[in-house]
Amino acid sequence: MASLREIRRHMTAVESLRHMTDAMKRVAAARTRKCRNRLEEIRPYCQGLERVMSLLTLRHGLQHPLLQPRAIVKDVVILVGSDRGLCGAYNLDMVKGFSALDHPPPAISRQIIVCGAKLGALLKKANVGVGKIFPLPKMASVEETSPLAKELAAGYLDDSYQRVMIVRMHEAKGGGRQVRSQVLLPATPPTVASLAHLSPEIEPSSLQLFAHLVPRYFLSELRVAFLEAMILEEEARAMAMQAATTNAEELGHTLARSYRRVRQERITRELLELVAASSAHG
């Protein structure tokens, strides 16, 4: 049986762990709010961009190479995971979800780009051929996301590949997380039929404006995808830290009961020894 000193030492360690996991849960919750706020900040810009592109398409039938589908010989898949651990089964679920998705026939070659060092390490252990591993953008800003967006757009324009997809965590309708894929290139901006009657005067020309907006639309789609994945990652981390905090609390209660039981047994034993010694001298 453990001594009182050992139990006290164990109780102190468990209490320190509880404080640490509780603090990490609060940090993850704060990061979740920060990412959500950032996503809400850029949504009006994305919606406005979609409306202008829809208007130009409806009124002038404009097209752009980034919007035109092609026969697929090679595609690129971006897998979004995490750079840091302590987020439960988030990265493992990404690996399982990606394996469960429909994969192209052998005639189509595939390049995999991973955003997130932890996910990249898991994929390599699972013998998944990973092309490049990039760090996950911290806040999916324009400066952080632009290099990847430009590289992907350039490869699509020179026909190095004919499709770009992103695979990431989505929020399921009934709650929880689900791995899903989304085609980024060719880009498919939504059509807003209510704008068809508008005929604004545009300066510079509609064609110049459209060519200017399409790459920015692709960049905005990439930023939104990163931010939504980051929100779910931080939520998973907060849940994992909450579970760890709860486990530490339960272990602390168990240790406290063990401490009281051992202490009571020690007191009882000492009293019996005193009584026995008193009887012997009597």
C-alpha positions in Angstrom: 0.0 0.0 0.0 1.2 3.5 -0.9 2.4 5.7 1.9 0.7 9.0 2.8 3.7 10.9 1.4 3.5 9.1 -1.9 -0.3 9.7 -2.2 0.2 13.4 -1.3 2.9 13.7 -4.0 0.6 12.0 -6.5 -2.3 14.3 -5.6 -0.1 17.4 -6.1 1.0 16.2 -9.5 -2.6 15.4 -10.5 -3.8 18.9 -9.3 -1.0 20.6 -11.4 -2.1 18.6 -14.4 -5.7 19.6 -13.9 -4.7 23.3 -13.8 -2.6 22.9 -16.9 -5.3 21.1 -19.0 -8.0 23.6 -17.8 -5.8 26.5 -18.9 -5.2 24.8 -22.3 -8.9 24.3 -22.7 -9.4 28.0 -22.1 -6.7 28.9 -24.6 -8.3 26.7 -27.2 -11.7 28.2 -26.6 -10.2 31.7 -27.0 -8.5 30.7 -30.3 -11.8 29.3 -31.5 -13.6 32.6 -30.8 -10.7 34.4 -32.6 -11.0 32.3 -35.7 -14.8 32.6 -35.7 -14.5 36.4 -35.5 -11.9 36.4 -38.3 -14.3 34.3 -40.5 -17.2 36.7 -39.8 -15.0 39.6 -40.7 -14.1 38.3 -44.2 -17.6 36.9 -45.0 -19.0 40.3 -46.3 -16.0 40.6 -48.6 -16.5 37.0 -49.9 -20.2 37.5 -50.4 -19.7 40.8 -52.2 -17.1 39.2 -54.4 -19.5 36.4 -55.3 -22.3 38.9 -56.2 -20.1 41.0 -58.5 -18.7 37.9 -60.3 -22.3 36.5 -60.6 -23.4 39.8 -62.1 -20.6 39.9 -64.6 -21.3 36.3 -65.6 -25.0 36.7 -66.0 -24.9 40.0 -67.9 -21.8 39.4 -70.1 -21.3 35.7 -70.1 -17.7 36.2 -69.1 -15.4 33.2 -68.7 -11.9 32.8 -67.2 -9.4 29.9 -67.4 -9.7 29.3 -63.7 -13.4 28.6 -64.2 -13.2 26.3 -67.1 -13.3 22.5 -66.4 -10.9 20.2 -68.3 -10.3 16.5 -68.9 -8.5 15.3 -65.8 -5.2 13.7 -66.1 -3.7 14.9 -62.9 -5.2 16.5 -59.8 -4.0 18.0 -56.6 -5.5 17.4 -53.2 -4.9 19.7 -50.2 -5.3 17.9 -46.8 -5.8 20.2 -43.9 -4.8 18.9 -40.5 -3.0 20.4 -37.6 0.6 21.4 -36.7 0.1 20.8 -33.0 -1.1 17.9 -31.0 -3.4 17.5 -28.0 -6.5 17.8 -30.2 -7.9 14.3 -29.6 -8.4 12.1 -32.6 -8.7 15.1 -35.0 -5.7 14.1 -37.2 -6.5 10.4 -37.0 -10.0 11.1 -38.2 -8.6 13.1 -41.1 -6.5 10.1 -42.2 -9.5 7.7 -41.8 -11.8 10.1 -43.6 -9.4 10.7 -46.5 -9.0 6.9 -46.9 -12.8 6.5 -47.1 -13.2 9.1 -49.8 -13.6 8.1 -53.4 -10.2 8.0 -55.1 -9.4 8.5 -58.8 -8.9 5.6 -61.2 -5.3 4.6 -61.9 -5.3 6.7 -65.2 -5.4 9.9 -63.1 -2.3 10.7 -61.1 -2.6 12.6 -57.8 -0.4 14.9 -55.9 -1.1 15.3 -52.2 -0.3 18.6 -50.4 -0.6 18.5 -46.6 -1.1 21.6 -44.4 -0.2 20.5 -40.9 2.9 18.7 -39.6 1.1 16.3 -37.3 -1.2 15.2 -40.1 1.8 14.8 -42.5 3.5 12.5 -40.0 0.4 10.3 -39.6 0.0 10.0 -43.4 3.6 8.9 -43.8 3.1 6.2 -41.2 0.0 5.1 -43.1 2.1 4.9 -46.3 0.2 7.6 -48.0 2.3 9.3 -50.7 2.7 12.9 -49.5 4.2 15.4 -52.0 4.6 18.5 -49.9 4.0 19.5 -46.2 3.3 23.1 -45.4 2.7 24.6 -42.0 -1.0 25.5 -41.3 -1.6 29.3 -41.6 -2.0 30.9 -38.2 -4.9 33.1 -39.1 -5.3 32.4 -42.8 -4.4 36.0 -43.7 -3.9 37.1 -47.3 -0.1 37.2 -46.7 -0.1 33.6 -45.4 -2.4 32.1 -48.0 -1.4 34.0 -51.1 1.8 32.0 -51.9 -0.1 28.7 -51.9 -3.0 30.1 -53.9 -0.7 31.6 -56.5 1.2 28.4 -56.9 -2.0 26.3 -57.3 -3.5 28.8 -59.8 -0.3 29.0 -61.8 -0.2 25.2 -62.1 -3.8 25.1 -63.2 -3.3 27.8 -65.8 -0.3 26.0 -67.4 -2.2 22.7 -67.4 0.2 20.9 -64.9 -3.0 19.6 -63.3 -6.7 19.9 -64.2 -8.3 19.9 -60.7 -7.6 21.2 -57.2 -9.5 19.8 -54.3 -9.3 20.5 -50.6 -10.1 17.8 -48.0 -10.8 19.0 -44.5 -13.1 18.7 -41.5 -16.6 20.1 -41.9 -19.2 20.6 -39.2 -21.8 17.9 -39.6 -25.5 18.8 -39.5 -26.3 16.8 -36.4 -23.1 18.1 -34.6 -19.7 16.6 -34.6 -17.1 16.5 -37.4 -17.0 14.9 -40.8 -14.3 14.8 -43.4 -15.4 16.1 -46.8 -13.8 17.2 -50.1 -14.4 20.4 -52.0 -13.3 21.3 -55.5 -11.5 24.6 -55.6 -10.4 24.6 -59.2 -12.1 24.9 -61.6 -13.8 27.6 -59.4 -17.5 27.6 -59.4 -18.9 30.9 -58.0 -22.6 30.8 -57.1 -25.1 32.3 -59.5 -27.4 35.0 -58.0 -30.3 35.1 -60.4 -31.8 38.2 -58.7 -28.9 40.3 -60.1 -29.6 39.5 -63.8 -31.7 42.6 -64.3 -28.9 45.0 -63.2 -26.8 46.7 -65.9 -24.2 48.8 -64.1 -21.6 50.9 -65.9 -18.2 49.4 -65.1 -14.8 51.1 -65.3 -12.4 49.6 -66.3 -14.1 47.1 -68.6 -16.1 44.1 -67.4 -13.5 41.7 -68.8 -10.6 43.4 -67.0 -12.6 43.5 -63.7 -13.5 39.8 -64.1 -9.9 38.8 -64.7 -8.9 40.7 -61.6 -11.6 39.2 -59.4 -11.4 35.5 -60.3 -8.0 34.8 -58.6 -9.2 36.7 -55.6 -12.3 34.6 -55.4 -10.1 31.5 -55.4 -7.9 33.0 -52.6 -11.0 33.9 -50.6 -12.3 30.3 -50.9 -9.0 28.9 -49.7 -8.9 31.3 -46.7 -12.5 30.4 -45.7 -11.6 26.7 -45.9 -8.6 27.1 -43.7 -10.5 29.2 -41.1 -13.4 26.7 -40.9 -10.9 23.8 -40.5 -9.0 25.8 -37.8 -12.2 26.4 -35.9 -13.0 22.7 -35.7 -9.4 21.9 -34.8 -9.5 24.3 -31.8 -12.9 23.0 -30.8 -11.5 19.4 -30.8 -8.5 20.6 -28.7 -10.9 22.3 -26.2 -13.0 19.1 -25.9 -9.8 16.9 -25.5 -8.5 19.2 -22.7 -12.0 19.3 -21.1 -11.9 15.5 -21.0 -8.4 15.5 -19.6 -9.5 18.0 -16.9 -12.5 15.8 -16.0 -10.3 12.7 -15.7 -7.8 14.6 -13.6 -10.6 15.7 -11.2 -11.9 12.2 -10.9 -8.4 10.8 -10.3 -7.9 13.6 -7.7 -11.1 12.5 -5.9 -10.0 8.9 -5.9 -6.6 9.8 -4.5 -8.3 11.9 -1.8 -10.4 9.0 -0.7 -7.3 6.7 -0.7 -5.5 9.3 1.4 -8.3 9.5 3.9 -8.6 5.7 4.1 -4.8 5.2 4.6 -4.7 8.0 7.2 -7.6 6.5 9.1 -6.0 3.1 9.0 -2.8 4.7 10.3 -4.6 6.4 13.1 -6.5 3.3 14.0 -3.3 1.2 14.0 -1.5 3.8 16.3 -4.4 3.8 18.7 -4.4 0.0 18.9 -0.7 0.0 19.5 -1.2 2.5 22.4 -4.0 0.4 23.9 -1.9 -2.7 23.6 1.1 -1.0 25.2 -1.1 0.3 28.0 -2.5 -3.1 28.6 0.9 -4.7 28.7 2.1 -2.3 31.3 -1.0 -2.7 33.4 
